[in-house]
Structure formats: C-alpha cells, structure tokens
C-alpha cells in the first residue's frame, strides 16, 4: 500500500479475498467492477481506503487482517489454484468457508510436509524471498549412495540450468541399499 492508504484496484480486490490480481483485472475488463459509481474499463487505477468499490453491484468486503496457516500437504496434491489437467490441488482440499489463500512457496506433487498458507500476497512474497534469511528444511530420499565430498560441495551452492543457488547444508540421515535419506537446510527454494 502507498503512503496515503491507496493501492491498485486489482490488489484491493485480491486483498478482499475475492480473486487473484489477474482475475480482478479480467473482471475490470468485463465491466464488473465500479469505483465510486463509475464502471471501470482499465485496471490502471488507484483506489483509496475511502473508495466505494463494487463487484457485480455488491460492495466488496473490507480486507481481512493478514493471517498465516500451517498445512500438512500430503503427496498427490498440486500447490496451485487450478490445474488444466484436473488433478487435485491443495486449495481444493481445504474446508469450505476458508478465505482465499496463497501458498508461501510450493511443494512438488510427490512431496509432503509443511506448507504455509496466507490470505495476504505481500506477506507470502516477503516470506518467499531468500533475503529474509528464513531457513527451509527438507528431508529427501535420493537414489544411490552419496559420498561425503558431494554433500560437502553443496555448501558452496549449485548451478541448475544456468541459475546459481546459494549454499545447501546436507547431512546423511540413513543409507539404504539403493537410496539414502538426507536432511537439507537452505535459505532459498
């Protein structure tokens, strides 16, 4: 939000829990959104805390206070709002009546574990940025027998598809015949 309590209209719609910013922009182009009695044709407008905003003729709710939820994501769910292939998502699995939520980062479909959810996009973004210094811990199963030098090399960071990632601290938890369990600690990802 800017200094005087103003923000872009699509952001206000998203903060009210009605839609994503992109969906809000689509609603504006469809003529569904009005501000102070004027139907909008462009999302390039800033609204204040005093603006009267309606969608389909109904006043939008006041934006909720930022909240954070812990969610144990099971295997088999995607961390996305919609999947073109129709696979189940984290957000489909939430109880009815929950506010619109955003994930803080994501976990792969075959991963399970703690996933943070929030009703505030700014909070999600702040928590995702590596600059916050928040540690992320993962327990992963890898194929093969990792040797100590490979695990030590991760401390310098790695390059994947030309993108450099910061240090990864890895410890071998358990070695099995064909695979191993590792604990990874990193500040991004």
N, C-alpha and C positions, 0 to 999 in steps of 0.2 A: 504494500500500500504506500502511496506517496505521502508527503508531509501533511497535507490537509485532509486526510481520510478519503482521498479519491483513488480510483483504480479503474482499469479497463473493464468494460461491461461483461465480456466473456469470463473474466476472472471472478467477477462478483457472482455471476450465475453459478460457476463451479463452486465457489465458497459457500453458496447457499445450499449445496448438496443436490442440486437439480440435474447436473450433467457435467461432462468434461468441458474444458475450454473450447475444444474443436466442435463439440456438439452444440455448445452455446452459439458459436459463430454460425453454424448451419441454421439454427433456429432464427437468428437475426436475418440471414439472407432469405429465409422463408416468410419473413414478416410476422413472426410470432411474438416478438419482444417489443415492448414500448417503454419509454422513459419519460416521465412527467407528461404523459398523454400523447407523445409523439412516437409513431411506429418507426422503428429503426430499419435502415436498409444497409447499413455498414457496421461492422464491429469496431471500427476505428473511433470509438467514443469513450470518454472517461466519465464515470459517474461519481457522485459524492455520497456520503453517508445519509444525506437528506433527500436523495433522488427517490422518486416513486417508480419502482420497476415492476412491470407485469409481464408474465408469460401466459399467452392464451387468455388474456383478460384477468388473470388472477395475480394478486400481489405475491412476490417471492418472499420466502421466509428470511428472517434475519440470519446471517451466517452464524453457524454454531462455533463455540469455543473449540480451538484445536484439541484433538484427543488422539491418543495412541493406544492401540490394542496389540496384544500378543496373540499370535495364531500359530498353532502347530499344523504346518502344511504336510499332509500325507503324500506319498508317492501317487502319481496318476493325475494330479491336478495341475493345470497351467496357471502361471501367475500373470494373467491378463484378464481384461474385462470381457472380451469377446474373442472367440476362435472361429475363423472361417470354416474349419473342418468340423465344428460342432463338438469338440472334445470338452470335457468338464473343466471348469475353472475354479480357482479359489473363491471368486466372488459369487459364483452360482451356489457354492456350498454354504454360504453364510445364512443365518436365520433371517426370515422375513422381518422387516421393520428396522433393520440396521441402516444407518445413514450410508450415503455413497462413500466408498472408501478407496484409498490409493495404497498400493504396496510401497514399502520402503525397500527398494531393490527387488530382486526376484530370485526364485529358486527354480531350477530346471524341473521338467515334468517327472523325471525319475529320482528327484531329490525329496527328502523330507526333513523337517526341522522348523526352527523358529523363524517366523516371518512377521515383521512388524507391519501393521496396517494403520493408516491415519485418515482423518477426514479433512486434512489440510495439505494442499500441494506444496506450499512453501516449506512446511516442516519436513515433508518427505524429501524434498530436494536438499535441504540442509543436512539431513541425516545421511544421505547418499554420498555426498561429496567427500572425496578422500581427505581433503584439507581439514575436515573436522577431527581427524585423528582417531575416530572410533575404531576399535578392534573388531574384526569379524573372525569368528572361529568356525571351522568346518571339520567334520570328521569324514574322511573319504576312503573309499576302497579303490585300490589301484591294482592293475594286472601286473604280475611279475614280482621280481624281488628288487626293490630299490636299494641302491647302496648308499653308504654314508656320504660319499662325495657328491652324489646327485642332490641329496637333501640339503647339504651344506651350500651348494651352488645357488639354490633358490633364495638364499639370504641376500644375494646381490640383485635380485629381481630377474624378470624374464621378459623376452620379447616374443609376442604371439602375433603373427600376421602383420609385422612391422610396428606394432604398438608395444611400447615399453611399460611394464607393470612393476611397481615397487617391490620391496623385499617381502618374501614369504618365509615364515618360520615354520619348518616342518619337523615333526618327530614321528618316528616309527612306533606305533602302539602295539601292533601284533602282526607277525609274519605267518602266513599260512602257506600251504604248498604252492598254490598258483597265484595267489594275490596277497595283498597286505593292507592293513588299516593304518592310515596316517592321521595325525592331527595337524591342521594348517591354521596359522594365525596370520592375518594380513589386514591392511588398512584400506584396501580398495577391492571392489569385486563383490 
